[in-house]
Every structure is written in structure tokens, then in C-alpha cells.
Amino acid sequence: MNRRPKLSIAAADVSPEEAAAVVAALERFIRETGWVGADSVPAAPPRNPWLQAALHEGVARSPQPPAPWI
């Protein structure tokens, strides 16, 4: 299934040859740069709940006072 958008130009003062050239350039750019649609990006894996709790605790904790010997 082709999921790429169908490109077209709607401009009154552009010749059909110019419009075709622009569309061809855009299609070539998309093809060469590897078009990635929103549905082809894999979902992020679920975060470990223990890791989430540790990150939250580390951010929510108040900073430690400096050691007296420093």
C-alpha cells in the first residue's frame, strides 16, 4: 500500500510543466530522504515502573547540603 501523500500544485499563474517539475522534485526529495509517516514510527516501549519511581524520587528530592569537611 502506498502511504505517501499525492502531491499537486494549485496555482493560477504556473504552467503545467512548471507544476510537474516542482511536484517531481518534491517526490524525489521524499523518496531520497526516506519519508516516514506517522503510522510507521514504532511506539515507545513502556517505561519500567521502578525506573519511573526512581526518576521521580530523584527529581522531587531536596538537594543535599554540602558535607561539613568540604
N, C-alpha and C positions, 0 to 999 in steps of 0.2 A: 504494500500500500504506500502510495506517495503522500507523505505528510507535509511536504513543502508547500508554502503558500503560492497561489497562482498570481504572478506579478503582472500588472498592467499600468499604463500611464494614461491619465485623463487630463489632457491639456489642449486648449483650443489652438494655440499657435505653434504646435510641434508637428513636424512631418511624420508620416508613418515610419519612414526609415530611421529618423532620429529616435523615436519612441522605441522601436525594435532594438536599436543599438544600446540604449540605456537599459532596457529590460534584460538583454543578453549579458551585459556587463554585470548587472546585479545577480543574475542567476549563476554566472561564472564565479563571482565573489562568494556567494553562498556555498557553492559546490566545493571550492578550494579551501575555504576556511572551516568546513565541517559544520554545517547547520545543525544545531541542537535544539529540538523543540522542547517545550515544557513537559511533554509527556514522556520524553526519552531520558530525562535526568532521573537517576535512581534516588529513592527516598533515603534520607539519612538513617543509619541504624539507630535503634532506640538506645538511649543512654542508660548505663548501668545505674540503678537507684542508689547504690552505695557511693559511687563516684559523684553523683549529683548532690547527695547529702554532704560529702566531704568538701566539695567545692563551695556549697552554700555556707557551711560552717567556717571555712577559711576566709570567706569574704565578710561574713557577718560578725566575726570576732573582732574585738577592740585590739588595737596594736599593743604590743608588749612594751613596758618601759625598758629603757636601756639597763643593762647589768651595772651594778654599782662599781665594779672593778674596771670598767672601761672609761 
